[in-house]
Amino acid sequence: MDKAALRRALVEERLNLPDRLQRADALQRVMRLWLLNQSDTVIGAYWPIKGEFDPLPALHRWKEDGELLDEPQRRRIGLPVVNKAHKTLTFHAWYPGCPMEEDAYGIPKPKDTELIVPTLLFVPCVGYGPGGYRLGYGGGFYDRTLASLQPRPATVGLGYTVGYLDDFEPEPHDLPLDAILNDNGVVWPV
């Protein structure tokens, strides 16, 4: 199966999961527990589309938890803003209720908020396979963005168990993610 057909099949399967809400709840818990051991204070994420897992509730809770510490931390969450000409992403501060507008692809993005540089980046996985490799939508936005960010942020893929591809073959330019979380727990590194 070619990658375009594989992407379509995986998105269709994800959209039609009869227990997607239960899986999302499980992944929220996995993500919240995983974040307990992280020291990052600036995290980039994404606005969920096409049945993707929504990381924003867990991240908002993480942000609030930082404010309750003995020495409060100013934790920041960023969402991507597309540079259509360069096909890269920058990250702008997001918080519940912040002004939003649609980007060039119709995906909500923060409107007129501060540019931030994440040290940890959560990325959506259409599919994923052994070795921490991710199948995205094929636009290369994350690959180009990661190549341009210095220092490179740690990358964590988020997806449901149905997105696991045992025989996934990465291409030579693909870089593995630092971790992958799904609704069953941490699946990379094992």
C-alpha positions as MATLAB code, in Angstrom:
seq = 'MDKAALRRALVEERLNLPDRLQRADALQRVMRLWLLNQSDTVIGAYWPIKGEFDPLPALHRWKEDGELLDEPQRRRIGLPVVNKAHKTLTFHAWYPGCPMEEDAYGIPKPKDTELIVPTLLFVPCVGYGPGGYRLGYGGGFYDRTLASLQPRPATVGLGYTVGYLDDFEPEPHDLPLDAILNDNGVVWPV';
ca = [
       0.000    0.000    0.000;
       1.371    3.444   -0.878;
       1.750    6.050    1.881;
      -1.117    8.244    0.671;
      -3.512    5.271    0.740;
      -2.125    4.188    4.113;
      -2.702    7.688    5.552;
      -6.286    7.738    4.281;
      -6.994    4.285    5.725;
      -5.503    5.168    9.124;
      -7.389    8.480    9.366;
     -10.632    6.731    8.376;
     -10.060    4.028   10.985;
      -9.308    6.658   13.642;
     -12.421    8.671   12.787;
     -14.571    5.553   13.079;
     -13.216    4.191   16.353;
     -16.316    3.334   18.403;
     -14.357    3.865   21.644;
     -12.320    6.922   20.608;
     -13.496    8.952   23.640;
     -12.428    6.205   26.051;
      -9.079    5.919   24.262;
      -8.661    9.695   24.461;
      -9.340    9.617   28.215;
      -6.727    6.880   28.631;
      -4.159    8.838   26.607;
      -4.913   11.984   28.661;
      -3.946   10.011   31.786;
      -0.815    8.573   30.140;
       0.271   12.025   29.015;
      -0.365   13.648   32.416;
       1.673   10.952   34.190;
       4.473   11.157   31.627;
       4.689   14.942   32.064;
       5.325   14.551   35.805;
       8.923   13.513   35.076;
       9.659   16.306   32.596;
      11.455   19.522   33.490;
      10.468   21.483   30.369;
       8.534   24.712   30.886;
       7.792   25.561   27.231;
       5.905   22.882   25.316;
       4.652   22.978   21.749;
       1.614   20.965   20.711;
      -1.031   20.991   17.979;
      -4.718   21.698   17.413;
      -6.342   18.300   16.775;
      -7.844   17.585   13.356;
      -9.238   14.479   11.639;
      -9.945   12.590   14.855;
      -6.488   13.180   16.345;
      -5.950   12.958   20.071;
      -6.386   16.360   21.750;
      -3.314   17.102   23.943;
      -4.547   20.504   25.119;
      -6.552   19.443   28.225;
      -3.543   17.546   29.639;
      -1.237   20.459   28.817;
      -3.551   22.998   30.426;
      -3.589   20.868   33.571;
       0.236   20.647   33.411;
       0.376   24.465   33.158;
      -1.938   24.879   36.150;
       0.056   22.319   38.156;
       3.196   24.405   37.605;
       1.489   27.370   39.230;
       0.743   25.289   42.352;
       4.336   24.233   43.021;
       6.230   25.499   46.075;
       8.267   27.593   43.646;
       5.719   28.391   40.906;
       6.911   27.892   37.342;
       5.756   29.960   34.414;
       4.839   27.133   32.077;
       3.967   27.976   28.483;
       2.050   26.111   25.777;
       2.509   26.895   22.097;
       0.478   25.977   19.038;
       1.842   25.949   15.496;
       1.446   28.780   13.044;
       2.154   27.782    9.439;
       4.545   29.712    7.242;
       3.006   28.671    3.928;
       5.889   30.028    1.817;
       8.601   28.080    3.683;
       6.322   25.222    4.790;
       7.594   25.474    8.349;
       5.968   26.091   11.716;
       6.524   28.630   14.434;
       4.861   28.319   17.814;
       2.747   30.991   19.444;
       1.489   31.083   23.023;
      -1.874   29.404   23.597;
      -4.136   29.388   26.632;
      -7.821   28.503   26.999;
      -9.883   31.383   25.663;
      -7.058   33.081   23.779;
      -8.045   34.722   20.484;
      -7.888   32.249   17.610;
      -8.109   32.454   13.816;
      -7.801   29.934   10.983;
      -4.449   29.370    9.318;
      -3.908   28.866    5.583;
      -5.212   25.296    5.918;
      -8.299   26.105    7.977;
      -6.785   24.942   11.281;
      -7.231   27.229   14.317;
      -4.108   29.067   15.474;
      -3.450   31.658   18.180;
      -4.074   35.201   16.983;
      -1.501   37.853   17.866;
       0.069   35.978   20.770;
       3.751   35.862   21.670;
       6.195   33.732   19.663;
       7.670   31.004   21.878;
      10.331   28.346   21.282;
       9.416   24.945   22.735;
      11.978   22.649   24.316;
       9.498   19.762   24.089;
       7.196   19.221   21.151;
       4.173   16.920   21.019;
       3.400   15.829   17.452;
       0.365   13.970   16.123;
       0.894   10.533   14.621;
      -1.275    9.309   11.769;
       0.711    6.128   12.260;
       3.922    5.060   13.957;
       6.227    2.096   13.966;
       9.228    0.440   15.591;
      12.206    2.607   16.384;
      10.134    5.711   17.133;
       9.298    6.530   13.525;
       6.168    8.536   12.740;
       3.874    8.651    9.736;
       2.469   12.157    9.362;
       0.269   13.714    6.721;
       3.107   13.953    4.199;
       3.601   17.727    4.118;
       6.992   17.641    5.851;
       6.147   20.624    8.098;
       7.489   19.017   11.266;
      10.619   17.669    9.558;
      11.530   21.094    8.138;
      10.676   22.847   11.408;
      12.752   20.462   13.503;
      15.688   20.839   11.130;
      15.582   24.621   11.643;
      15.094   24.795   15.438;
      18.256   25.205   17.495;
      18.460   23.633   19.904;
      16.201   20.922   18.581;
      13.312   20.232   20.985;
      12.617   16.767   22.296;
       9.831   15.221   20.231;
       6.983   13.080   21.516;
       4.470   11.434   19.219;
       0.857   10.987   20.315;
      -1.499    8.463   18.768;
      -3.911    5.655   19.392;
      -2.937    1.983   19.456;
      -4.688    1.450   16.103;
      -2.015    3.642   14.472;
       0.790    1.194   15.225;
       2.352   -0.212   12.045;
       4.538   -3.231   12.774;
       6.111   -3.199    9.302;
       6.515    0.589    8.923;
       9.593    1.423    6.842;
      10.971    4.928    7.441;
      12.471    6.848    4.553;
      16.150    7.885    4.672;
      15.280   11.482    5.675;
      12.967   10.408    8.541;
      14.224   11.063   12.063;
      12.914    9.026   14.988;
      10.897   10.693   17.728;
      12.345   10.759   21.223;
       9.207    9.101   22.629;
       5.775    7.892   21.542;
       2.755    7.685   23.836;
      -0.509    5.931   23.073;
      -3.641    4.991   24.999;
      -1.822    1.976   26.512;
       1.235    3.911   27.754;
       4.753    4.638   26.529;
       5.467    2.619   23.389;
       8.814    4.248   22.524;
      11.403    3.964   23.836;
      10.657    0.428   24.959;
];
